[in-house]
Amino acid sequence: MNRPGEPTVEELMARIAVLQAENRQFAERVVKLEEELALARSHRFAPKSEKHVDRLFNEAEQVADEDDAGSEDGNVIDLPDTGFPSTEKPEAKKRGRKALPEHLPRERVEYDLPEDQKACPCCRHRMHHMGEAITEQLHIEVKAKVLQNVRFKYACRHCDRTGINTPVVIAPMPAQPLPGSIATASTLAFALVHKYVDGTPLYRLSQAFERAGVPVSRGALGHWVIGSSEKHLSRIYDALKLRLRSQALIHGDETTVQVLKEKDREATSTSFMWAYRSGEESNEPIVLLDYQPGRGQIYPQAFLGDYRGILMSDGYTAWRTLAGATHVGCMAHSRRRFVDALKARKKGGGPPEQALKFFEQLYRVEGQARNEKPDKGETQADCIRRFRQQHSVPILNALKIWLDDIAPKVLPDSKIGDAVSYTLNQWEYLTRYTEDGRMPIDNNLLERDIRIFATGRKSWLFSDTVDGARASAVIYSLMLTCRACGVEPLAYLRHVLSELPQRATDADITDLLPFNFAKTAAA
């Protein structure tokens, strides 16, 4: 019997249930925050590589760590045996200094003994010349010079004596990239390569010119960049864009960029560089960046139009709105989530470790598939598809069974929960690559190109204006395309900035596209 004013048993039980629910929520919140802290520490202090190092499972540690992952640690299954050969440990790379490239010109610098030292130190007889000891050093000189463009002038003495007007004819000179500017095509190429290949901000480039005794303001350098892009290099960009749309496979991704002076937007607003790339096996390698103020679906739709080929992208829904394309998901994005889940754990092992074993085997299959020789009458793409069907599909089927089994047992807001959920939601796109040998397994090819832009962004931080951001997109595109084609960017820019001013706006410039330019000796 309850005393007056005291809660009933039912009310106490209800309160206990509420407190238990709150306690579970707090526990899940603690787990999530601990994972975020561990992952943040890992990103700050640990190596950035995502390479997976196998660890031995330790059941005692797993049992002691059940508060971190619950009963999920028991879901360990063996990978299916598809007859895939075991990989041999690659041979260690030879250490030591590499020889200097053969294509570099050689200049002999001879060192001889003085005459009074050519006598034998033992018998004092004169020694004979028996050979040479040759060592090579790399010698680089950076010199600036002034080109004086001397245009001869001619006049008619007869008209001067008898006529009312005396015509004066001046010898023409080739059209210059930026009329009225002190910069030649070579100077513009030098500045653009330093900024967009070496990641040197314009203010540092201005300081470098100052040290060389040539004062060039940061504003002048900005005009060189924008002028080169708008007047000339954008023509190459537009031609590459048309070529890219006709390719069978396109990689797509996006990354952030900040523009300070943009109409109706705060300086702290986030804009985007949308990135597009041809496939690795393309005969015309193309990498293009497209500056846009947002991340909406209208931007890839406008850039790619009615593209009907294969589109490789991550799980961002804007890419999937291109109705005519065949969409393929990025396996590396899925794998990366399990890498983060492993880093976020207090101890190694567990479900993230198990998942990474599946991915490791899938990537081993990919590495071998590229080296397989097609059967008679079989294309390379058909050969890759056959190899994937034999080895990758069984592994993917086993991974799907494992994911379905573990999904109800993990915390949805945890790193492992996020990884499992993402992989299952994207499963149709992630596994589609096994149906076509032309399809890549991931988007790493384009991500490596974007990394060059991201590295440069750490130096220059932001674009001052929209025109500057668009110019950067054009020039970065050409530099990344040169890299994909094995073309030396400085030589390429010198050539096209000398040639384009001489050609009409509607002239054919196919020969000036990077994949038609002579490759470097080292490529």
Buried (B, 14 or more C-beta within 10 A) or exposed (E): EEEEEEEEEEEEEEEEEEEEEEEEEEEBEEBBEBBEEBBEEBEEEEEEEEEBEEEEBEEEBBEEBEEBBBEBBBBBEEBBEEEBEEEEEEEEEEEEEEEEEEEEEEEEEEEEEEEEEEEEEEEEEEEEEEEEEEEEEEEEEEEEEEEEEEEEEEEBEEEEEEEEEEEEEEEEEEEBBBEEBEBBBBBBBBBBBBBBBEBBBBEBBBBBBEEEEEEBEBEBBBEBBBBBBBBBBBBBBEBBBEBBBEBBBBBBBBBEBBBBBBEEBEEEEEBBBBBBBBBBEBEBBBBBBBBBBEBEBEBBBEBBEEBBBBBBBBBBEBBBEBEEBBBBBBBBBBBBBBBBBBBBBBEBBBBBBBBBBBBBBBBBBBEBBEEBEBEEEBEBBBBBBBBBEBBBBBBBEBBBEBBEEBBEBBBEEBBBBBBBBBBBEBBEBBBBBBEBBBBBBBBBBBBEBBEBBBEBBEEBEBBBBBBBBBBBBBBBBBBBBBBBBBBBBBBBBBBBBBBBBEBEEEEEBEEBBBBEBEEBEEE
